[in-house]
Amino acid sequence: MDSLTQIVLGAAVGEAVLGKKVGNKALLYGAIAGTIPDLDVLASHFTDTVSALAMHRGFTHSILFSILFAPIFGWMVSKYEKYKGFKGWAWLFFWAFITHPILDAHTTWGTQLFWPLDMRLAFKTIFVIDPLYTLPFLICVILVLFQKRTSKKRRVYNTIGLAISSTYLALTFLFKSLAFTKFKDALKLQNITYQQLDTRPSALNTILWNANIDTKDHYLIADYSFFDTQAISFQTYAKNHHLLGNLIENEKVKRMIAISEGWYTINQIDDKLYYNDLRFGLINLKPNSQDFVFKYLIDVDATGNVNFVEQEKNQFDGKALLLSLWQRIKGN
């Protein structure tokens, strides 16, 4: 999830663990702890794109990280804070650390919660930024901030925030199930044979859902809003995997395919190859658009070394997407 959401969650967890004893400092340290796992993004400055993607939400988002580093941070804080309870500080950091990847596991990218095991947990029930999850939670945390440490209202407001956000998160599984059924029924009605169906919410909401469908020769992409009145329409995208040629044997290419869970297409433009990660959908909702959110130039230098260069998205793309999303959420 986005940084603000993780800060809010961390602050609420910190309050739940140690608010009675240290007051607003529990919110502060919880917020700090809630952001620490995302420091793995710094890897992008020191390594290539594929390696950085492989490390993203890896070790720092694991149970092992929480177990190893919570006592260390707890010990450090207990040394200079007035409250010297090492156990309390360690528990604060542990729960703030572990709830971070658990929340991230609900997104499309998921987390390597069980690192070093090579498996990524991704429920794909919530977008990385979802105002319906974050805003009520944030309001409750702000209300806690202005209460005295001994006030009973602190725990009441914090509990309400945790309850509302957790209930919404649980409901996203129901929403996903309903959307999945709609896509499945539409495929059956249109006599489409497929091998795999993958669904996820579109940006900023859980009303409009996207689907990737893997068929033998191509992919189908579709969307469905709970306000739709017309049949689901499926857009066809050629896989073009053959365009990789011998590059399919390259280790970086293999890793990239594994990271994308096999959901990718290849485009050739002006003798250049582009790799599209289908899991995060399109930034342009027009029919048959090729503007994928994550698109990479496959750059091969004179020595045969392969690099993936992410293609930049401009501000106009984001604004256009938001307008298109709003119209599409209201139904077809």
N, C-alpha and C positions, 0 to 999 in steps of 0.2 A: 504494500500500500504506500501512498505518498507520505512524505515526511511529517506533515501536519497531523495526519491520522495516527501515525505511530507515536508522535509526541503526546497526543491526547490519550491514547491507550496506555502508554507508559506512565503518564502522570496519574491516571485513574488507578492503575495497578499499584503504584507507589503509595497512593493515599490509602488504598485498601489494606496494604501490608503494614504501614508504619505511620499513617496519618495521626492517630491518637497520641503518639509519642513525640513526633517532631513537627507536626503541623504542615505548613506549606513547603518545608524542605523535602517532604516526602513526594510532593508533586514535582518539585524541581529535579530531584535525583531520578525519579521515575521517568520524567520526560527525557532526561539525558540518556538514561539507560535504554530507553525506547528507540533512540536514534543510533546507538553504537553499532548494532549489526549491519546497518547500511553503509558503514565505512568501507565495505568491500568494493564499493564503486570506484575507490581510488586506484584499484588494480588497472583500470582502463588507461591510466597515465603511464604505466610501467610495462605493459605487455601488449600483445596484438589483440585485435577485436575478438577473435574466436576464443582465445584463452580467457579474456576478461568475461565473456559471456558464460563460459563454462564455470568460472569461479563465482559469478554473481549468484547471491543467495545460496552460497555453499557452506563452508565451514562456519562462518559467523552466524548463520541461520540454523545451526544444528543444535540438537539436544546436548551434544558433547561440549560445544562452546559454552552453553549456559551453565553446565555443571562445573567446568574448569575455571571459568572467569568470574562467575558470580562471587565466590569466596575472595578472590583477589581484589576486586573492586570494593567489596564489602569491608575488607580489612583496611584498604587504603582510606576509605571515607571515615571509618570508625576511629582512625588515628588523629584526625584533626577536627572532627565535629564534636559538639558538646555532648551529644548522645553517643555513648561508647559501645552500645550493644552490637557487637560484631555479627551475631546471628541474625538480628533484625535487618541490618544493612545487607547482609549476604542474601537473605530471602527476598528483599526488595529487588536487588539486581537480578536474581534468578528468575523471578516471575515476570519482570519487565523484559528480560532477554527472551524467555521462552514464549511469551504471548506474541511477541513480534513475528517470528516465523510461522506460528500457528495461524495468525491472521493472514500473512502473506500466502499461506498454502491455499487459501480460498480464491486466489487470483489465477489468471491464465498462466503466468510465468511459474508460479509455484515456488517451493523451497526444497532444498536438500536437507530436510529435517533429520534424516537418519544418516547423514554424512559420518563416516567415509563410505557407506554403502552407496553404490551408484544407482540411485533412484530419486526421482523428483516427485514430490507430492503436490498435485495441482487439482483442486476441486473445480476450478473455473466457474465459480458462482457469483463473483463480484468483480467489478472493474477496479483497477488500481486507485482510482479516485471516484468516490461515491458520496455525494453530499448528504444523501439520506442516512448514511451510516455515521458520517463524521459530525455534521452540524448539531444534532441533538446532544450527542456525546460531548462536544466542545462546550455547549451552553451549560451543561451540568458541571463540567470541570471548572468553568469560570465561576459558577455559583459557589462551589466548594472553596475556591481561592479566597473569597471574601467573608468566609465564616471563621470564627475563632476556633482554635485547636480543640477546645473542650466542647464545642457546640455539637449537639446531636444532629443538627441539620447537615453537617459535613458528610456523615456517613449516609444519610438519607439521599442527598443529592448525588453522591458518588455511586450509590447502589442503583439509583434510577438510571444514571448514565450507562452503567455497565449492563443493566437489564435491557434497556431499549436497544442498545447496539448489538447485544448478543442475540436478542429476539429477531432483529432484522437480519442478522447474519444467518440464523437458522432458517428464516423464511426464504432466503435466496436459494436454498436447496429445493424447496417446493416450486419456486418460480422456474428454476432450471428444469425440473422434472416435467412441468407443464409445457414448457417450450420444446423440450426434447420430444415429447409425445406428438406435438403439433407437426414438427418436422418429419418425424417418422411416418405419421399418417399421410402427410402430403406426398412423401416419396412412394408410399404404397399405392395411393390413389392415382399417381401419375405413372405407375408401372416402371419405376426407376430402380434398377438393381445396383446395389452399392456394397462396399466392403467395410466401411467405417463411417460413423457419424459423430462429429465432435461439435459441442455447443458451448457458447460462452456469452456473457452479457456484453452489450455494446458500451461505448464510452459514457461514463457518468450516471448510469441508471441500470435498473434491472427490469425495465418494461420492454425494451427492444433487445431481442436476442439474435445473435449471428450463428450460422452453422457452416461447417466445412464438411463436405461429403466426398469420400474417396471412392471413385469408381475405377474400373480396370484401366481405362485410357485417359481419364481426365479428372479434374476436381470440379465439384459443384459448390457454389457459394450462395447462401440465401440469408434473408433476415425475416424476423417475425415479431410484430408488436402485439401485445395483448389487446390493443384497440383495433386490430386489423379486421376488415370485413370481407376482403377478397382473398383468393387462394394464394398460397406461397409460390413465388416465382424463383426458379433456380437458374443462376448464371453459370455458364461453362467456361472453365479455364484449362487450357492445355498444360500438361505437366512439363513437357519439353525437357525431361531429364536427360534425354539422349544428347542434348547440346553440350553437356559437360564433357563428353568424350572420355579421354584418358584421365581427366581431372577427377573422375569419380573414384580413382584409386589414391588420390592425394589424402594424406592424413588430416589436414585442416578441413578439407571438404567433407570428409567422413564425420569429423567431430561436429561440424556445422549442421549436417543432416541429423545427427543424433540429438543435438540441442533443439532442433526444430521438430523433433519427434516424427520426422518423415514428411511433415506438412510443408512442402516447398514447391515452387515453380521456378523455371529458368526462362529469362527473356534475353534475346539478342538484339541489341540496338547499336548500329554503326560498328559492327564487328566487336562489340564489347558484351560480355556476359553479365547478367544481373541475377542475383539470388533473392527471391521473395519469400519471406517467412509468413506463411498463411495464418498462423495462430492468432495474430493480432489484428487481422482484418485489413480493411481499406481505409485510406484517409479521404477518399473521394467516393461517395455513394452512388455516383452515376452508373448506369448499367454497363457492364463489361470494362469497368475502369481497371487500369493496371497500376494504380497508385497505392501500393501497399504501405502500411505504416512502417514496417521494417523491410527496407530494400537495400541490398548490398552490391556494390560493384566487385566482381571477382577480378582482382588485379594480379596478373602474372608477370613478374619482372624478367629480365634477360637471363637470370640464372635458373629460372623455373620456380622460384619461390612464390607461393600463393598467399595473398592477403585479401581480406574482406574489408571493404571500405563502406561504412554506412552512409547512405545518401541523406543529405540534410533536408529537413522539412522547414518551410518558412511559415511566418506568422499568418499569412493569408490562408494557408492550408488548414490551420487550426480553426480559424474563424468560419471558413466555408463548411468545415465538418460539423461544427456546432449548430449552424443554421440548418444543415441537411438533417442532422440527427433530430432536432426539435420537430421538424416537419414529419419525419418518418415515424417518430414515437407516437404521434397523434393518430397513426393508422394509415392504411393504404386505400 
